Amino acid sequence: MSQVSLLERGAVIRINLNPTQGREQRGNARPCLVLSNMLFNQVRNGLVIVSPITSTVKPNIQTLIPIPEGYRVKGSVIAEQVRTLDLSDRWWQDTEEILAAQFVDRVVAVLKLIID
């Protein structure tokens, strides 16, 4: 079983998001929150759905969801910049940090408000 198929929803990974265009979040080792569940990650053979994490915390921007205290990763999840990535074709690394299910649900709820 590949390392990708073991990634669970809420995992924080570092990944090369380049190439990007326009205002898309970029970075060679950008932290991202895995939104897809483990079953999807297993079945899709390397694909994961993520939202990038920025070091910026701006409570007035509702699509930047601040990461709670107590985690190694700091900053905010950028809810509107969801991406499906093929980890078999990109450099990535598991940080071995899992954010709480309630936090991930909050990120997904904000995304749902945007797309519903």
Chimera marker file (.cmm) of the C-alpha trace (Angstrom):
<marker_set name="trace">
<marker id="1" x="0.000" y="0.000" z="0.000" r="1" g="1" b="0" radius="0.5"/>
<marker id="2" x="1.414" y="3.411" z="-0.939" r="1" g="1" b="0" radius="0.5"/>
<marker id="3" x="2.050" y="6.213" z="1.499" r="1" g="1" b="0" radius="0.5"/>
<marker id="4" x="-0.643" y="8.276" z="-0.285" r="1" g="1" b="0" radius="0.5"/>
<marker id="5" x="-3.344" y="5.696" z="0.342" r="1" g="1" b="0" radius="0.5"/>
<marker id="6" x="-2.609" y="5.911" z="4.069" r="1" g="1" b="0" radius="0.5"/>
<marker id="7" x="-3.207" y="9.674" z="4.217" r="1" g="1" b="0" radius="0.5"/>
<marker id="8" x="-6.294" y="10.468" z="6.213" r="1" g="1" b="0" radius="0.5"/>
<marker id="9" x="-8.614" y="13.445" z="6.145" r="1" g="1" b="0" radius="0.5"/>
<marker id="10" x="-7.090" y="16.161" z="8.326" r="1" g="1" b="0" radius="0.5"/>
<marker id="11" x="-3.466" y="15.238" z="7.577" r="1" g="1" b="0" radius="0.5"/>
<marker id="12" x="-1.059" y="18.109" z="6.993" r="1" g="1" b="0" radius="0.5"/>
<marker id="13" x="1.365" y="17.476" z="4.153" r="1" g="1" b="0" radius="0.5"/>
<marker id="14" x="4.075" y="19.602" z="2.566" r="1" g="1" b="0" radius="0.5"/>
<marker id="15" x="3.870" y="19.629" z="-1.197" r="1" g="1" b="0" radius="0.5"/>
<marker id="16" x="5.307" y="21.359" z="-4.219" r="1" g="1" b="0" radius="0.5"/>
<marker id="17" x="2.340" y="23.333" z="-5.610" r="1" g="1" b="0" radius="0.5"/>
<marker id="18" x="4.286" y="24.714" z="-8.563" r="1" g="1" b="0" radius="0.5"/>
<marker id="19" x="3.478" y="25.406" z="-11.340" r="1" g="1" b="0" radius="0.5"/>
<marker id="20" x="0.713" y="27.861" z="-10.527" r="1" g="1" b="0" radius="0.5"/>
<marker id="21" x="-0.966" y="30.724" z="-12.323" r="1" g="1" b="0" radius="0.5"/>
<marker id="22" x="-2.398" y="34.064" z="-11.247" r="1" g="1" b="0" radius="0.5"/>
<marker id="23" x="-3.292" y="34.336" z="-7.567" r="1" g="1" b="0" radius="0.5"/>
<marker id="24" x="-3.049" y="30.602" z="-6.829" r="1" g="1" b="0" radius="0.5"/>
<marker id="25" x="-1.048" y="29.756" z="-3.711" r="1" g="1" b="0" radius="0.5"/>
<marker id="26" x="2.443" y="28.684" z="-4.715" r="1" g="1" b="0" radius="0.5"/>
<marker id="27" x="5.423" y="27.184" z="-3.005" r="1" g="1" b="0" radius="0.5"/>
<marker id="28" x="8.003" y="24.420" z="-3.225" r="1" g="1" b="0" radius="0.5"/>
<marker id="29" x="7.134" y="22.983" z="0.195" r="1" g="1" b="0" radius="0.5"/>
<marker id="30" x="3.741" y="24.517" z="0.980" r="1" g="1" b="0" radius="0.5"/>
<marker id="31" x="1.788" y="22.966" z="3.859" r="1" g="1" b="0" radius="0.5"/>
<marker id="32" x="-1.659" y="21.739" z="2.813" r="1" g="1" b="0" radius="0.5"/>
<marker id="33" x="-4.613" y="20.226" z="4.638" r="1" g="1" b="0" radius="0.5"/>
<marker id="34" x="-5.901" y="16.937" z="3.195" r="1" g="1" b="0" radius="0.5"/>
<marker id="35" x="-9.699" y="17.200" z="2.762" r="1" g="1" b="0" radius="0.5"/>
<marker id="36" x="-10.330" y="13.900" z="0.978" r="1" g="1" b="0" radius="0.5"/>
<marker id="37" x="-10.976" y="10.835" z="3.087" r="1" g="1" b="0" radius="0.5"/>
<marker id="38" x="-8.719" y="7.792" z="3.231" r="1" g="1" b="0" radius="0.5"/>
<marker id="39" x="-11.015" y="5.674" z="1.042" r="1" g="1" b="0" radius="0.5"/>
<marker id="40" x="-10.874" y="8.265" z="-1.769" r="1" g="1" b="0" radius="0.5"/>
<marker id="41" x="-7.091" y="8.483" z="-1.387" r="1" g="1" b="0" radius="0.5"/>
<marker id="42" x="-6.808" y="4.680" z="-1.650" r="1" g="1" b="0" radius="0.5"/>
<marker id="43" x="-9.164" y="4.260" z="-4.610" r="1" g="1" b="0" radius="0.5"/>
<marker id="44" x="-7.816" y="7.196" z="-6.648" r="1" g="1" b="0" radius="0.5"/>
<marker id="45" x="-4.203" y="5.912" z="-6.684" r="1" g="1" b="0" radius="0.5"/>
<marker id="46" x="-2.279" y="9.021" z="-5.717" r="1" g="1" b="0" radius="0.5"/>
<marker id="47" x="-4.927" y="11.730" z="-6.012" r="1" g="1" b="0" radius="0.5"/>
<marker id="48" x="-5.747" y="13.784" z="-2.930" r="1" g="1" b="0" radius="0.5"/>
<marker id="49" x="-7.929" y="16.844" z="-2.420" r="1" g="1" b="0" radius="0.5"/>
<marker id="50" x="-6.221" y="19.590" z="-0.405" r="1" g="1" b="0" radius="0.5"/>
<marker id="51" x="-6.457" y="23.215" z="0.655" r="1" g="1" b="0" radius="0.5"/>
<marker id="52" x="-3.206" y="25.155" z="1.053" r="1" g="1" b="0" radius="0.5"/>
<marker id="53" x="-2.139" y="26.653" z="4.372" r="1" g="1" b="0" radius="0.5"/>
<marker id="54" x="-0.751" y="30.178" z="4.620" r="1" g="1" b="0" radius="0.5"/>
<marker id="55" x="1.128" y="31.749" z="7.514" r="1" g="1" b="0" radius="0.5"/>
<marker id="56" x="-1.282" y="34.697" z="7.272" r="1" g="1" b="0" radius="0.5"/>
<marker id="57" x="-4.022" y="35.036" z="9.889" r="1" g="1" b="0" radius="0.5"/>
<marker id="58" x="-6.700" y="37.587" z="8.971" r="1" g="1" b="0" radius="0.5"/>
<marker id="59" x="-9.921" y="36.960" z="10.940" r="1" g="1" b="0" radius="0.5"/>
<marker id="60" x="-11.790" y="39.485" z="8.770" r="1" g="1" b="0" radius="0.5"/>
<marker id="61" x="-11.332" y="37.231" z="5.694" r="1" g="1" b="0" radius="0.5"/>
<marker id="62" x="-13.891" y="34.468" z="6.235" r="1" g="1" b="0" radius="0.5"/>
<marker id="63" x="-12.288" y="32.039" z="3.783" r="1" g="1" b="0" radius="0.5"/>
<marker id="64" x="-9.015" y="32.029" z="5.754" r="1" g="1" b="0" radius="0.5"/>
<marker id="65" x="-9.726" y="29.572" z="8.563" r="1" g="1" b="0" radius="0.5"/>
<marker id="66" x="-7.263" y="30.084" z="11.451" r="1" g="1" b="0" radius="0.5"/>
<marker id="67" x="-5.648" y="26.863" z="12.683" r="1" g="1" b="0" radius="0.5"/>
<marker id="68" x="-6.276" y="26.434" z="16.423" r="1" g="1" b="0" radius="0.5"/>
<marker id="69" x="-3.433" y="26.675" z="18.940" r="1" g="1" b="0" radius="0.5"/>
<marker id="70" x="-1.637" y="23.494" z="19.903" r="1" g="1" b="0" radius="0.5"/>
<marker id="71" x="-0.484" y="22.358" z="16.467" r="1" g="1" b="0" radius="0.5"/>
<marker id="72" x="2.998" y="22.617" z="14.958" r="1" g="1" b="0" radius="0.5"/>
<marker id="73" x="1.554" y="24.104" z="11.783" r="1" g="1" b="0" radius="0.5"/>
<marker id="74" x="0.563" y="27.759" z="12.224" r="1" g="1" b="0" radius="0.5"/>
<marker id="75" x="-1.528" y="30.087" z="10.090" r="1" g="1" b="0" radius="0.5"/>
<marker id="76" x="-4.786" y="29.619" z="8.179" r="1" g="1" b="0" radius="0.5"/>
<marker id="77" x="-6.275" y="27.173" z="5.724" r="1" g="1" b="0" radius="0.5"/>
<marker id="78" x="-7.286" y="28.888" z="2.472" r="1" g="1" b="0" radius="0.5"/>
<marker id="79" x="-10.725" y="27.321" z="2.047" r="1" g="1" b="0" radius="0.5"/>
<marker id="80" x="-11.418" y="28.613" z="-1.471" r="1" g="1" b="0" radius="0.5"/>
<marker id="81" x="-8.194" y="27.330" z="-3.037" r="1" g="1" b="0" radius="0.5"/>
<marker id="82" x="-9.069" y="23.622" z="-3.056" r="1" g="1" b="0" radius="0.5"/>
<marker id="83" x="-6.962" y="21.534" z="-5.421" r="1" g="1" b="0" radius="0.5"/>
<marker id="84" x="-6.929" y="17.920" z="-6.512" r="1" g="1" b="0" radius="0.5"/>
<marker id="85" x="-3.298" y="16.872" z="-6.788" r="1" g="1" b="0" radius="0.5"/>
<marker id="86" x="-1.551" y="13.778" z="-8.065" r="1" g="1" b="0" radius="0.5"/>
<marker id="87" x="1.041" y="13.017" z="-5.405" r="1" g="1" b="0" radius="0.5"/>
<marker id="88" x="2.684" y="10.433" z="-7.642" r="1" g="1" b="0" radius="0.5"/>
<marker id="89" x="3.864" y="13.306" z="-9.877" r="1" g="1" b="0" radius="0.5"/>
<marker id="90" x="4.843" y="15.877" z="-7.222" r="1" g="1" b="0" radius="0.5"/>
<marker id="91" x="7.342" y="16.141" z="-4.391" r="1" g="1" b="0" radius="0.5"/>
<marker id="92" x="5.524" y="15.835" z="-1.084" r="1" g="1" b="0" radius="0.5"/>
<marker id="93" x="6.131" y="14.893" z="2.531" r="1" g="1" b="0" radius="0.5"/>
<marker id="94" x="3.824" y="13.854" z="5.371" r="1" g="1" b="0" radius="0.5"/>
<marker id="95" x="4.275" y="16.066" z="8.449" r="1" g="1" b="0" radius="0.5"/>
<marker id="96" x="2.654" y="13.365" z="10.607" r="1" g="1" b="0" radius="0.5"/>
<marker id="97" x="0.299" y="15.987" z="12.026" r="1" g="1" b="0" radius="0.5"/>
<marker id="98" x="-3.479" y="15.490" z="11.915" r="1" g="1" b="0" radius="0.5"/>
<marker id="99" x="-5.846" y="18.411" z="12.530" r="1" g="1" b="0" radius="0.5"/>
<marker id="100" x="-9.043" y="17.740" z="14.483" r="1" g="1" b="0" radius="0.5"/>
<marker id="101" x="-12.070" y="16.453" z="12.560" r="1" g="1" b="0" radius="0.5"/>
<marker id="102" x="-14.163" y="19.391" z="13.846" r="1" g="1" b="0" radius="0.5"/>
<marker id="103" x="-11.660" y="21.837" z="12.329" r="1" g="1" b="0" radius="0.5"/>
<marker id="104" x="-11.646" y="20.045" z="8.972" r="1" g="1" b="0" radius="0.5"/>
<marker id="105" x="-15.470" y="20.036" z="9.047" r="1" g="1" b="0" radius="0.5"/>
<marker id="106" x="-15.359" y="23.818" z="9.529" r="1" g="1" b="0" radius="0.5"/>
<marker id="107" x="-13.098" y="24.245" z="6.470" r="1" g="1" b="0" radius="0.5"/>
<marker id="108" x="-15.440" y="22.055" z="4.394" r="1" g="1" b="0" radius="0.5"/>
<marker id="109" x="-18.482" y="23.999" z="5.654" r="1" g="1" b="0" radius="0.5"/>
<marker id="110" x="-16.928" y="27.276" z="4.454" r="1" g="1" b="0" radius="0.5"/>
<marker id="111" x="-16.188" y="25.694" z="1.076" r="1" g="1" b="0" radius="0.5"/>
<marker id="112" x="-19.762" y="24.419" z="0.911" r="1" g="1" b="0" radius="0.5"/>
<marker id="113" x="-21.065" y="27.977" z="1.490" r="1" g="1" b="0" radius="0.5"/>
<marker id="114" x="-18.965" y="29.140" z="-1.453" r="1" g="1" b="0" radius="0.5"/>
<marker id="115" x="-20.110" y="26.442" z="-3.887" r="1" g="1" b="0" radius="0.5"/>
<marker id="116" x="-23.749" y="25.907" z="-2.867" r="1" g="1" b="0" radius="0.5"/>
<link id1="1" id2="2" r="1" g="1" b="0" radius="0.2"/>
<link id1="2" id2="3" r="1" g="1" b="0" radius="0.2"/>
<link id1="3" id2="4" r="1" g="1" b="0" radius="0.2"/>
<link id1="4" id2="5" r="1" g="1" b="0" radius="0.2"/>
<link id1="5" id2="6" r="1" g="1" b="0" radius="0.2"/>
<link id1="6" id2="7" r="1" g="1" b="0" radius="0.2"/>
<link id1="7" id2="8" r="1" g="1" b="0" radius="0.2"/>
<link id1="8" id2="9" r="1" g="1" b="0" radius="0.2"/>
<link id1="9" id2="10" r="1" g="1" b="0" radius="0.2"/>
<link id1="10" id2="11" r="1" g="1" b="0" radius="0.2"/>
<link id1="11" id2="12" r="1" g="1" b="0" radius="0.2"/>
<link id1="12" id2="13" r="1" g="1" b="0" radius="0.2"/>
<link id1="13" id2="14" r="1" g="1" b="0" radius="0.2"/>
<link id1="14" id2="15" r="1" g="1" b="0" radius="0.2"/>
<link id1="15" id2="16" r="1" g="1" b="0" radius="0.2"/>
<link id1="16" id2="17" r="1" g="1" b="0" radius="0.2"/>
<link id1="17" id2="18" r="1" g="1" b="0" radius="0.2"/>
<link id1="18" id2="19" r="1" g="1" b="0" radius="0.2"/>
<link id1="19" id2="20" r="1" g="1" b="0" radius="0.2"/>
<link id1="20" id2="21" r="1" g="1" b="0" radius="0.2"/>
<link id1="21" id2="22" r="1" g="1" b="0" radius="0.2"/>
<link id1="22" id2="23" r="1" g="1" b="0" radius="0.2"/>
<link id1="23" id2="24" r="1" g="1" b="0" radius="0.2"/>
<link id1="24" id2="25" r="1" g="1" b="0" radius="0.2"/>
<link id1="25" id2="26" r="1" g="1" b="0" radius="0.2"/>
<link id1="26" id2="27" r="1" g="1" b="0" radius="0.2"/>
<link id1="27" id2="28" r="1" g="1" b="0" radius="0.2"/>
<link id1="28" id2="29" r="1" g="1" b="0" radius="0.2"/>
<link id1="29" id2="30" r="1" g="1" b="0" radius="0.2"/>
<link id1="30" id2="31" r="1" g="1" b="0" radius="0.2"/>
<link id1="31" id2="32" r="1" g="1" b="0" radius="0.2"/>
<link id1="32" id2="33" r="1" g="1" b="0" radius="0.2"/>
<link id1="33" id2="34" r="1" g="1" b="0" radius="0.2"/>
<link id1="34" id2="35" r="1" g="1" b="0" radius="0.2"/>
<link id1="35" id2="36" r="1" g="1" b="0" radius="0.2"/>
<link id1="36" id2="37" r="1" g="1" b="0" radius="0.2"/>
<link id1="37" id2="38" r="1" g="1" b="0" radius="0.2"/>
<link id1="38" id2="39" r="1" g="1" b="0" radius="0.2"/>
<link id1="39" id2="40" r="1" g="1" b="0" radius="0.2"/>
<link id1="40" id2="41" r="1" g="1" b="0" radius="0.2"/>
<link id1="41" id2="42" r="1" g="1" b="0" radius="0.2"/>
<link id1="42" id2="43" r="1" g="1" b="0" radius="0.2"/>
<link id1="43" id2="44" r="1" g="1" b="0" radius="0.2"/>
<link id1="44" id2="45" r="1" g="1" b="0" radius="0.2"/>
<link id1="45" id2="46" r="1" g="1" b="0" radius="0.2"/>
<link id1="46" id2="47" r="1" g="1" b="0" radius="0.2"/>
<link id1="47" id2="48" r="1" g="1" b="0" radius="0.2"/>
<link id1="48" id2="49" r="1" g="1" b="0" radius="0.2"/>
<link id1="49" id2="50" r="1" g="1" b="0" radius="0.2"/>
<link id1="50" id2="51" r="1" g="1" b="0" radius="0.2"/>
<link id1="51" id2="52" r="1" g="1" b="0" radius="0.2"/>
<link id1="52" id2="53" r="1" g="1" b="0" radius="0.2"/>
<link id1="53" id2="54" r="1" g="1" b="0" radius="0.2"/>
<link id1="54" id2="55" r="1" g="1" b="0" radius="0.2"/>
<link id1="55" id2="56" r="1" g="1" b="0" radius="0.2"/>
<link id1="56" id2="57" r="1" g="1" b="0" radius="0.2"/>
<link id1="57" id2="58" r="1" g="1" b="0" radius="0.2"/>
<link id1="58" id2="59" r="1" g="1" b="0" radius="0.2"/>
<link id1="59" id2="60" r="1" g="1" b="0" radius="0.2"/>
<link id1="60" id2="61" r="1" g="1" b="0" radius="0.2"/>
<link id1="61" id2="62" r="1" g="1" b="0" radius="0.2"/>
<link id1="62" id2="63" r="1" g="1" b="0" radius="0.2"/>
<link id1="63" id2="64" r="1" g="1" b="0" radius="0.2"/>
<link id1="64" id2="65" r="1" g="1" b="0" radius="0.2"/>
<link id1="65" id2="66" r="1" g="1" b="0" radius="0.2"/>
<link id1="66" id2="67" r="1" g="1" b="0" radius="0.2"/>
<link id1="67" id2="68" r="1" g="1" b="0" radius="0.2"/>
<link id1="68" id2="69" r="1" g="1" b="0" radius="0.2"/>
<link id1="69" id2="70" r="1" g="1" b="0" radius="0.2"/>
<link id1="70" id2="71" r="1" g="1" b="0" radius="0.2"/>
<link id1="71" id2="72" r="1" g="1" b="0" radius="0.2"/>
<link id1="72" id2="73" r="1" g="1" b="0" radius="0.2"/>
<link id1="73" id2="74" r="1" g="1" b="0" radius="0.2"/>
<link id1="74" id2="75" r="1" g="1" b="0" radius="0.2"/>
<link id1="75" id2="76" r="1" g="1" b="0" radius="0.2"/>
<link id1="76" id2="77" r="1" g="1" b="0" radius="0.2"/>
<link id1="77" id2="78" r="1" g="1" b="0" radius="0.2"/>
<link id1="78" id2="79" r="1" g="1" b="0" radius="0.2"/>
<link id1="79" id2="80" r="1" g="1" b="0" radius="0.2"/>
<link id1="80" id2="81" r="1" g="1" b="0" radius="0.2"/>
<link id1="81" id2="82" r="1" g="1" b="0" radius="0.2"/>
<link id1="82" id2="83" r="1" g="1" b="0" radius="0.2"/>
<link id1="83" id2="84" r="1" g="1" b="0" radius="0.2"/>
<link id1="84" id2="85" r="1" g="1" b="0" radius="0.2"/>
<link id1="85" id2="86" r="1" g="1" b="0" radius="0.2"/>
<link id1="86" id2="87" r="1" g="1" b="0" radius="0.2"/>
<link id1="87" id2="88" r="1" g="1" b="0" radius="0.2"/>
<link id1="88" id2="89" r="1" g="1" b="0" radius="0.2"/>
<link id1="89" id2="90" r="1" g="1" b="0" radius="0.2"/>
<link id1="90" id2="91" r="1" g="1" b="0" radius="0.2"/>
<link id1="91" id2="92" r="1" g="1" b="0" radius="0.2"/>
<link id1="92" id2="93" r="1" g="1" b="0" radius="0.2"/>
<link id1="93" id2="94" r="1" g="1" b="0" radius="0.2"/>
<link id1="94" id2="95" r="1" g="1" b="0" radius="0.2"/>
<link id1="95" id2="96" r="1" g="1" b="0" radius="0.2"/>
<link id1="96" id2="97" r="1" g="1" b="0" radius="0.2"/>
<link id1="97" id2="98" r="1" g="1" b="0" radius="0.2"/>
<link id1="98" id2="99" r="1" g="1" b="0" radius="0.2"/>
<link id1="99" id2="100" r="1" g="1" b="0" radius="0.2"/>
<link id1="100" id2="101" r="1" g="1" b="0" radius="0.2"/>
<link id1="101" id2="102" r="1" g="1" b="0" radius="0.2"/>
<link id1="102" id2="103" r="1" g="1" b="0" radius="0.2"/>
<link id1="103" id2="104" r="1" g="1" b="0" radius="0.2"/>
<link id1="104" id2="105" r="1" g="1" b="0" radius="0.2"/>
<link id1="105" id2="106" r="1" g="1" b="0" radius="0.2"/>
<link id1="106" id2="107" r="1" g="1" b="0" radius="0.2"/>
<link id1="107" id2="108" r="1" g="1" b="0" radius="0.2"/>
<link id1="108" id2="109" r="1" g="1" b="0" radius="0.2"/>
<link id1="109" id2="110" r="1" g="1" b="0" radius="0.2"/>
<link id1="110" id2="111" r="1" g="1" b="0" radius="0.2"/>
<link id1="111" id2="112" r="1" g="1" b="0" radius="0.2"/>
<link id1="112" id2="113" r="1" g="1" b="0" radius="0.2"/>
<link id1="113" id2="114" r="1" g="1" b="0" radius="0.2"/>
<link id1="114" id2="115" r="1" g="1" b="0" radius="0.2"/>
<link id1="115" id2="116" r="1" g="1" b="0" radius="0.2"/>
</marker_set>
